[in-house]
Amino acid sequence: MAGSVGVAFLVAAGLFVGAPGSDAIAQAKGPAPLDLGPDAAAVPWKRYAGWPDRDMARFNTLAKLASPPPPKEPRKISGPIDGDAENGAKLVADRNRGGSCLACHVMGPAGGADLPGNVGPDLSEIGNAGREDEWLFNYVLDARVYNAETVMPPWGSHGLFNDDEIRDIVAFLKTLKSPAVYKTELDDPMKRAAPVEKRENLDPIENPGMWAVDRGEELFKKAGGSGAACSTCHTDAKTAFKTWAASMPKWEPRLNKVLGIEEFITRHARTTTGARMTMETDDNRSMAVYLRFIANGAPIQIDTSAEAKAAIERGKALSSRKVGQLNFACTDCHGISANHWIRGQWLGELKGQTDHFPTWRTSLQAIWDIRQRFQWCQVNIRADELPPDAKEYGDLELYLTSQSEGLKLSVPGIRH
């Protein structure tokens, strides 16, 4: 399909794509055609099978504010607290209560094993600190009454523990008067070595996620409902998309939001090839991996338009928003608490969070894109997640990508 006849067909079919680095035919027209319909994700959005199905509508999400305000003053407690210390020891280790207190604290006999974290202070000798029972009670109830910026969840105010349970926890804390004794050096979060990823993520023997590159290439050449394929316009994918993925996400004025690669694939395919590649399906992820794989080694370049800069600022604000029953923000884990252990998981910095996505999750034997990672973070802190094409996720993705500007793409990644 060459010459004026071929160009006329492509114009009529709306198959021109003005992607950076695209071939001569594609450069004949400007912005890539997009289906501007309302949804690029499944409607209605349903949480994945196997994910907790708790309804956290009464707490903040990235789209709305709903959580109850912190207390204005500490609750008054008359007399000493006489709770059940034995039950308190069980409660602080209860992983059904938001991961347990041991996720962040070493706690003497309760924390001398099972990989306690070190995001919070070591409480093994809190019983010697001279803290009043009222202070201990209120710090567990809602630590914001003493420290507005605390990363400690409001265990009582958000209904994770009731008053009697908090009294039992206080009784246990008062018994902690000796340094923790660890069975192995690995159990000590202060001596536990930070993880170093040594696997070759682009080696198909080491990274099963590489199958998506081959699948993506097949999809690129496969005709959709219109009879056209991606390769109809982009005859040489490796030339057409040599650096394109490194410039995404970017502001899309036709949608009035930030557009990521996964949503681009859905909307562009629907209006050109007729292929249905809904976000967070295997085909969508495979194509997203393939397009990024082509651009591997290209440094991340951020959209510098005024609208994109405004979106980055919104994303930055969202990264600091406390959400969910546990009242965590992105920056609580990847800012304030970065380079620490939360239980047996290492908390990385904001920089370097996007350059390897989509990534193969060895613990799940599946590929996750960055939007699914956002969703799980929220579900994990007991917040209601948003559909993957939510505008808030676009702002957040662009902000996080801006923190990795200059880093080179290396997709698919491989992580636990």
C-alpha positions in Angstrom: 0.0 0.0 0.0 2.2 2.8 -1.3 1.8 6.2 -3.0 -1.3 8.4 -3.1 -3.8 5.5 -3.0 -2.3 4.1 0.2 -2.1 7.5 1.9 -5.7 8.2 0.9 -6.8 4.9 2.5 -5.0 5.6 5.7 -6.4 9.1 6.0 -9.9 7.9 5.4 -9.4 5.1 8.0 -7.9 7.4 10.5 -4.8 5.2 10.8 -2.1 7.9 10.9 -0.1 8.0 14.2 2.1 10.9 15.1 4.2 9.1 17.6 7.7 10.4 18.2 10.1 8.6 15.9 7.3 7.1 13.7 7.9 6.3 10.1 7.3 8.5 7.1 3.7 7.7 6.5 2.8 8.1 10.2 4.5 11.5 10.3 2.1 12.7 7.6 -0.4 13.5 10.2 -0.4 15.0 13.7 -1.7 13.6 17.0 -2.5 9.9 17.1 -6.2 9.0 16.6 -7.9 8.1 19.9 -11.3 6.7 20.8 -12.4 9.5 23.2 -15.2 7.4 24.7 -15.5 7.6 28.5 -13.9 4.3 29.6 -10.7 2.4 28.8 -11.2 0.0 31.6 -13.8 -2.6 32.5 -17.1 -1.0 33.5 -18.1 -1.3 36.2 -14.7 -1.7 37.8 -14.6 -4.8 39.9 -11.8 -5.7 42.3 -9.6 -8.7 41.3 -10.5 -12.1 42.5 -8.3 -13.0 45.5 -8.0 -9.4 46.6 -9.7 -8.4 49.9 -13.3 -7.2 49.2 -13.6 -4.8 52.2 -15.7 -1.7 51.6 -13.6 1.2 52.8 -16.0 3.9 51.5 -15.8 5.9 54.8 -12.1 6.6 54.4 -10.1 8.8 52.0 -9.2 7.6 48.5 -7.2 9.4 45.8 -10.5 10.7 44.4 -12.3 11.9 47.5 -11.8 12.9 51.2 -14.0 11.0 53.6 -11.9 10.0 56.7 -12.9 11.3 60.1 -10.7 14.1 61.4 -8.1 13.5 64.1 -9.0 14.2 67.7 -8.4 17.7 68.9 -7.0 16.6 72.3 -5.9 13.4 74.1 -8.6 11.4 75.8 -8.5 11.6 79.5 -7.8 8.4 81.3 -8.3 8.1 85.1 -6.0 5.9 87.0 -3.6 3.2 85.7 -4.6 0.9 82.9 -5.0 -2.7 83.9 -5.5 -4.7 80.7 -4.7 -8.2 79.7 -1.0 -8.1 78.7 -1.1 -11.6 77.3 -3.9 -10.7 75.0 -2.1 -7.5 74.1 0.9 -9.5 73.0 -1.4 -11.4 70.6 -3.0 -8.2 69.3 0.3 -6.5 68.4 1.2 -9.5 66.3 -2.2 -10.0 64.6 -1.6 -9.6 60.9 -5.3 -9.3 60.3 -5.2 -5.8 61.8 -3.4 -4.0 59.0 -0.2 -6.0 59.1 0.3 -5.8 62.9 2.4 -3.5 65.0 5.5 -5.7 64.2 5.4 -4.4 60.7 7.0 -1.2 61.9 8.3 -1.9 65.5 10.6 -4.3 67.2 8.7 -5.2 70.4 10.9 -7.3 72.7 9.6 -10.9 73.2 6.9 -10.2 70.6 9.4 -8.9 68.1 12.4 -11.1 68.6 11.5 -13.1 65.5 9.4 -13.2 62.3 11.1 -10.2 60.6 9.9 -7.2 62.5 10.2 -3.8 60.7 12.1 -0.7 61.7 9.9 2.1 60.3 9.0 3.0 63.9 11.2 3.1 67.0 12.2 -0.1 68.8 9.7 -0.5 71.6 11.5 -3.4 73.4 12.1 -1.2 76.4 9.2 1.2 76.3 8.2 -0.1 79.7 11.3 1.7 81.1 10.5 5.0 79.4 8.3 6.5 82.1 5.4 7.1 79.8 2.1 7.7 81.4 -0.7 5.2 80.7 -2.8 8.0 79.2 -0.1 8.9 76.8 0.4 5.2 75.7 -3.4 4.8 75.3 -3.8 7.9 73.1 -0.7 7.1 71.0 -2.3 3.8 70.0 -5.8 5.3 69.8 -4.7 8.1 67.4 -1.0 9.3 67.4 -2.0 12.4 65.4 -3.1 14.0 68.6 0.6 14.3 69.5 2.1 14.3 66.0 0.0 15.5 63.1 2.5 14.1 60.5 2.9 10.7 62.1 3.0 7.6 59.9 1.4 5.5 62.6 -2.1 4.5 61.8 -5.0 5.8 63.9 -5.7 2.3 65.3 -8.6 3.3 67.5 -10.1 6.3 65.6 -10.3 4.2 62.4 -11.8 1.2 64.1 -8.9 -1.3 63.9 -8.8 -1.8 67.7 -11.5 -1.0 70.3 -10.9 0.6 73.6 -10.6 -2.6 75.5 -8.1 -4.0 73.0 -6.0 -0.8 73.2 -6.0 -1.2 77.0 -4.6 -4.7 76.6 -2.0 -3.4 74.2 -1.0 -0.7 76.7 -0.7 -3.4 79.4 1.6 -5.4 77.2 3.7 -2.3 76.3 4.3 -1.7 80.0 5.9 -5.2 80.3 8.5 -4.5 77.7 11.7 -3.7 79.6 14.5 -5.8 78.0 16.2 -5.5 74.6 15.0 -7.9 71.9 16.8 -11.1 71.4 17.0 -12.4 67.8 17.3 -16.0 66.7 19.3 -14.9 63.6 20.9 -11.7 62.3 18.2 -11.7 59.5 15.5 -11.1 62.2 17.2 -7.9 63.3 16.0 -5.1 60.9 19.0 -2.9 61.8 21.4 -5.6 60.6 19.2 -7.1 57.8 20.9 -6.2 54.5 19.0 -4.2 52.0 17.9 -6.3 49.0 19.9 -6.1 45.8 18.3 -7.2 42.6 20.9 -9.2 40.7 18.6 -11.1 38.2 19.0 -10.2 34.6 15.5 -8.9 33.9 15.9 -9.0 30.1 17.0 -12.7 30.1 14.0 -14.9 29.3 15.5 -17.7 31.4 15.6 -15.4 34.5 12.5 -13.4 33.8 9.3 -15.2 32.6 7.8 -11.8 31.9 9.8 -11.7 28.7 7.1 -13.9 27.1 5.1 -10.7 26.8 7.6 -9.2 24.4 7.0 -12.0 21.9 3.2 -11.8 22.5 3.3 -8.0 22.0 5.1 -8.4 18.7 2.5 -10.8 17.5 -0.3 -8.5 18.5 1.5 -5.6 16.7 1.2 -7.5 13.5 -2.2 -9.0 14.0 -5.2 -7.4 12.2 -8.1 -6.2 14.3 -11.7 -5.8 13.4 -11.1 -3.1 10.8 -8.7 -5.4 8.9 -5.7 -3.2 9.8 -2.9 -3.9 12.2 -0.4 -1.7 14.1 2.1 -2.7 11.4 -0.1 -1.3 8.7 1.1 2.2 9.6 4.2 1.4 11.5 6.0 -1.0 9.2 9.2 -0.9 11.3 8.2 -0.9 15.0 11.8 -0.7 16.2 12.3 2.5 14.3 8.8 3.9 14.9 8.9 3.4 18.7 12.6 3.6 19.4 12.2 6.2 22.1 8.4 6.8 22.3 7.7 4.9 25.5 10.4 7.0 27.3 8.3 10.1 26.7 5.1 8.7 28.3 2.9 9.4 30.1 2.0 12.8 28.9 -0.8 15.3 28.9 -3.6 14.6 26.4 -5.8 17.7 25.8 -8.5 15.7 24.0 -9.1 13.7 27.2 -8.2 16.6 29.5 -6.0 14.3 31.6 -2.7 12.5 31.6 -2.5 9.6 29.2 -0.4 6.5 30.0 0.8 3.9 27.6 -1.8 1.3 28.7 -4.7 3.6 28.2 -3.2 4.9 24.9 -3.1 1.3 23.6 -6.8 0.8 24.5 -8.0 4.0 22.9 -5.8 4.0 19.9 -6.5 0.4 19.0 -10.2 0.8 19.2 -10.2 3.6 16.7 -7.6 2.3 14.2 -7.3 -1.5 14.1 -10.6 -2.2 15.9 -8.8 -4.5 18.4 -10.2 -4.6 21.9 -7.3 -4.2 24.4 -9.0 -3.1 27.5 -6.7 -1.9 30.3 -5.3 -4.5 32.6 -5.9 -7.4 30.3 -3.1 -9.7 29.1 -3.2 -8.3 25.5 -2.9 -4.8 26.8 0.0 -5.6 29.1 1.8 -7.5 26.4 1.6 -4.6 24.0 2.7 -2.2 26.7 5.7 -4.4 27.5 6.6 -4.7 23.8 6.5 -0.9 23.2 8.6 -0.2 26.2 11.0 -3.1 25.4 11.7 -1.4 22.1 12.6 1.8 23.9 14.8 0.1 26.5 17.9 2.1 27.2 16.2 5.4 26.3 16.3 7.9 29.2 12.9 9.0 30.6 11.8 12.4 29.3 9.0 14.3 30.9 6.3 16.3 29.2 7.2 20.0 29.8 3.8 21.5 28.7 2.1 23.8 31.2 -0.7 21.3 31.6 1.7 18.5 32.3 3.5 20.6 34.9 0.2 21.3 36.6 -0.6 17.6 36.5 2.8 16.8 38.2 1.9 19.2 41.0 -1.5 17.5 41.5 0.3 14.1 41.5 2.7 15.3 44.1 -0.2 16.4 46.3 -1.9 13.0 45.8 1.4 11.2 46.8 1.1 12.9 50.1 -2.6 12.3 50.7 -3.4 10.0 53.6 -5.9 7.3 52.4 -7.6 4.3 53.7 -8.2 2.9 57.1 -4.5 2.7 57.8 -4.2 6.4 56.8 -1.0 6.0 54.7 0.3 8.2 51.9 2.7 7.1 49.1 5.3 9.4 50.8 4.9 7.7 54.2 6.4 4.5 52.7 8.6 5.9 49.9 9.6 9.2 51.4 9.7 9.4 55.2 10.2 5.7 55.7 12.2 4.9 52.6 15.2 2.6 53.0 13.6 0.9 56.0 11.9 -2.4 56.5 8.2 -2.8 56.9 8.1 -6.4 58.2 10.2 -8.3 55.6 9.6 -5.8 52.8 12.1 -3.1 51.8 10.7 0.3 51.2 12.3 2.0 48.2 12.5 5.7 47.3 10.1 7.4 44.9 12.9 7.5 42.4 13.1 4.4 40.4 9.5 3.3 40.9 8.4 3.5 37.3 11.3 2.8 34.9 10.9 -1.1 35.1 7.1 -1.3 34.8 5.3 -3.4 33.6 7.1 -5.9 35.8 7.1 -9.6 36.5 5.9 -10.3 40.0 7.7 -13.5 41.1 5.5 -13.9 44.1 2.4 -13.9 42.0 3.7 -15.3 38.7 2.1 -12.4 36.8 2.9 -9.2 35.0 1.7 -6.0 36.7 1.5 -2.6 35.1 2.0 0.5 37.2 -1.7 1.2 37.6 -2.3 -2.2 39.1 0.6 -1.5 41.5 -1.2 1.7 42.5 -4.5 -0.2 43.1 -2.8 -2.9 45.2 -1.1 -0.3 47.4 -4.4 1.2 48.2 -6.2 -2.1 48.8 -3.2 -3.1 51.0 -3.7 -0.1 53.2 -7.4 -0.6 53.3 -8.5 2.0 50.9 -10.9 1.7 47.9 -8.9 1.7 44.7 -9.9 3.5 41.5 -10.4 2.1 38.0 -7.1 2.0 36.1 -8.0 4.8 33.8 -8.8 7.2 36.6 -7.4 10.7 36.1 -5.9 10.7 39.6 -3.7 7.7 38.6 -2.6 9.7 35.5 -1.4 12.6 37.6 0.3 10.3 40.1 2.0 8.2 37.4 3.3 11.4 35.7 4.6 12.7 39.1 6.3 9.4 40.0 7.8 9.2 36.5 9.1 12.8 36.9 11.0 11.5 39.9 12.8 9.1 37.7 13.6 11.5 34.8 16.8 10.6 33.1 16.7 7.0 34.3 16.7 4.5 31.4 13.8 2.2 30.7 14.4 -1.5 31.4 11.2 -3.4 30.8 9.9 -5.9 31.7 11.3 -5.6 35.2 11.4 -8.4 37.7 10.4 -8.0 41.4 9.2 -10.1 44.2 
